[in-house]
Amino acid sequence: MPKSYILTLACTDRSGIIAAVSNVLLNHSCFIARSRSFGDDATKTFFLRLSFQPENDSFSLDQLQAELKETASRLEAEWDIEPEERKMKTLIMVSKLDHCANALLYGARIGELPIEPVAILSNHPDLAPTLQHWGLPFHTVPVTPDTKPQAEQAMFDIIEQTGAELTVLARYMQILSNDACQQLSGKCINIHHSFLPSFKGARPYHRAHERGVKMIGATAHYVTADLDEGPILAQVTQDVDHSHSAGDFVAMGRSLEATALVRAVKAHAERRVFLNGLKTVVFA
């Protein structure tokens, strides 16, 4: 039996939510190890994340879920329970840059990220030799305007075959179709430089350098049909000045992108993220 579980719950804010959930856990001799909650006045939504540990050898997860289902029904709440130690199966997608993928794969190897990478998918073959030491299947699926539907179907086939619960666009330089974005809603994370929308398009760091920006950064967000405008999960920044070259911007940007993406994937895999309209609630 798992040592601990994560319970997540979201519903319209009202009094008595924490008491109702706590009573269910008490009825099943569960100890609440950690608890975070937030009530958003703007959306009138309440978010709860609990880590709990059964203290009785006769504990039954099925019985707990049955009682919690009744309570959640009364609260009109969405909820979920997962073993805390369970790693999230993750598909990593890349193009020709490997810094973000390597950061994720290293984080998974050392246990920093609670993910189980299941495959790497790329629209180019370039990184196959570079990433082969991670021992994962490397799928090359070229994408052209004419083959985009077939390429996305290949992606979904890989997701189904591997059981991937999360897809990470680790500098995958292709725009997913609206239909693909809808199917992956809340289950696909992308990374981009924080200059958007001011510096959309090619060579954003160079154009930012030309404009003399004083701060650069990176943003990790959920993928939506609105390009690079999905709910934000993590952002990191770094001060820069006139002494930095465009090449310095690019180098610093790679580090910032990897850091932001790792933070976002970690938060998602640890079930610390709740969608809240166009934004997110991310518990520390």
N, C-alpha and C positions, 0 to 999 in steps of 0.2 A: 504494500500500500504506500502511495506517495507520502512523504513526510509533511508536505504542505501544499496548499492550493491557493490559486488566485481567483477571487470573485470580483467581477466587474458588473456594474449596474448603472443604468441611466434612465431617468424618467422626469416627468414634470415635477418641479420642485413643490414640496408640501411638507408640513410638519410630520414627524414620526417615522421618516424613512429609515434612518439609522437604527432606531429602536426596533422597528419591525424586522429588519435584517439580522440585527444582533440577537434577537429572541430566537430566531430560527437556528442560528448557529449554537446558541446556548442549549437549545433543546436536543442538539445532537453532540453535546460535549465537545465543542470546538473552541479552541483558544485563538483569539484574534491577535496575531503577532504585530501586524502593521495595518494602518488605516489612513487613507487620504480621501478627502471629499471636497467638493466645490459646488456651490449653487450660483449659477449665472443669472444675475438680475435682468440682463438684457434679453435672454432667451427663455427665462423662467424654467431652466433645466437644471437638474441635480445629477452630479456624477460621483460615483463611489468606486473605490478600489480597495479591496481587503485581501490581506494574506492571512490565512487561518490554518491551524493545525489540529487535526483530530486528537483527542486525548483518551479515547476509549477504543479498546481493541475490537469492539463489536461495531465500530463505525461503518455505516453504509452510505456510500455516496449517492446511490439511487434514492434512498429514503430522504436524504437531505435535499436532493434536487426536486423531489416530488413536493415537499413542503415549501421549498423556496419558489417553485413554480406557482403555487397558489398565492403566496404573498406577492410575487411579482405581478400576477394577474390583477390583484386588487390595486396595486400601485400603477398599473399600466406601464410596466418597466421592461426594458430590454436588458438581458443579463446573460452571463456566461460564467462557467467554472472550468478552470484548467489546472492540471498539476503544475506547480511552480517550476519544477525542474525540466519540464518538457521543452525541447528545442523546436523552433519553428522552421519547417522545411522551406528553403529559400532558393529561388532561381535568380542568378546574377547575369545581367545583360551588359555587354560592352561593345565598343567599336574598335578604336585604335589606341586608346589611352588606358593604362592599367593601374594608375595610382589608387583609384577608388576601389576597384575590385580587390587589389592586394590588401588594402586596409581592412576590408570586410572579411576576407578569407583568413588573414592573420588574426583578426579579432575572434573569429570563430574557433581557430585552432587553439588559442590560449585560454579560451573560455570567457573572454570579455563580452562576447556577443552570444546570446542564447539562441543561435540559429544553427541549422544543419544545411549547409550548402549542398544542393542536389545536382546542379549542373550549371554550366556557363554557356550562354547563347550569344553569338555575335553575328553581325552582318558583314564582317570581314574575317579572313583567316589569319591576319597578322599576329594576333596575340596567342594563338594556339601554342607555339613553342614557349613563349614567355610564361604562360600560366599552367603549363602541363605538370609542373612539380606539385601542384595542389591535388593531383590525382582525381580530378573530376571530369566527367564527360564534357567535351567541348564541341558544341554544335555550331556549324557555320551555315547561316541561312542568309544569302545575299538578298538585298531589298532594292527593287526598282519601282518606279511608279506603276508599272504594269504587273509586277509580282507581289505588291504589298499585301493584297488579301491572302495569297497563299503563304506568304512569310508569317503573317499574324496567325494563321491557322496552325502553322508549324509550331509557333510559340505556345499556343493553347494546347496542342498535342503534347508538348514536352511538360507543360504544367500538369496535365492530367496524368501522364505516365509516371511522373516523379512524385506526385502528390504535393507539389509546391503550394504553400499557403501564402507566400509573399514573393513578389517580383520586384527586383531592385534594378533600376536603370542606372548603372554605375558608369556614367558617361557613355551611354548608348545614344548615338547621334542620329536617331530616327524618330520622327513624330508618329505616335500611335494614332490610329483612326479613332473617331468618336465612339464607334461601337466597342472597340477594344478597351478604351478608357472606361466606358460604362461597365463592362464586364469585370474589370479589375478595380472598380471603385473601392477605395479604402484598403486595397491590397497591393498597391503598386507605388513605390517611392522613387522619386527622381531627384537629381542634384543639378543645380546650376549656379552660376556666378550671380552675385546680388546686384549687379549693375542693371539687370532688367527692371523695368522696361526701357530705361534710358539708353542702354547700349545693346539692343537686340542685334542679332545677326553675327556676321563673321568678325573675328579678331576683337572681341569686346574689351580685353585687357589693354590692347594697344590704343583703342579709341578712348578708353577711360584715362590712359596715361596722357594722351594728347590734350584732354580737357583738364588735366591737373587735379584729379580727385584726391581727397585727403583720407579716404578710407576705402578698403576693398573688403569683399566678404563672399560668403557662399550661403545658399539657401537650399534646404532639403524639404520637399513637400510631397503630398499625395498627387498622383497624376489625375488630371481631369481633362475634359475636352477643351477647356480654355488653356492654351499653351502657357506653361510655367506660371499658372495662377491658382494652382490647387492649394488646399489648406496646408499651412506651413507647420512643419514638425520641429525644425531646428535651424538656427542661423548662427554663424560665427563671423567676426569681423577682425580686421587688423588695420591699424593706422599706417599710412604711408606719407611720404613727402616728396619734394622736388629732387632729392638725391637718388630716388629709386628709378631704375630704368623700366621699360616695358617688359624686358625679360625678367626682371625682379618681380614684377606684378604677376607674370605667368607662373613663376616658381612658387611664390607665396600662395597664389590662387589654388594650385594643386593641393597644397597642404590644408588649406581652409576647406576645400571641397571634400577631401577625405574625412576630415574631422566632423564636419556637419553631417555627412552621410552616415558615418558610424553612430553618431549620437541619435540620429533619427531612427535608424534600424534598431538600435538597442531599445529605445523607448517603445517602439511598436512591438518588438518581439517580447518585451517584458510586460506587455499589455497595460502600458501606462498612458496610452493615447485614446482620447475620445473625440469623435467628430462632433462639432458644435456649429452647425450651419456652414458658413464659409471659412471657419477657423477651427482650431483644435484646442482641447484642454490636454495638457501634457503634465502629468504628475512627476515630481522629482523622485 
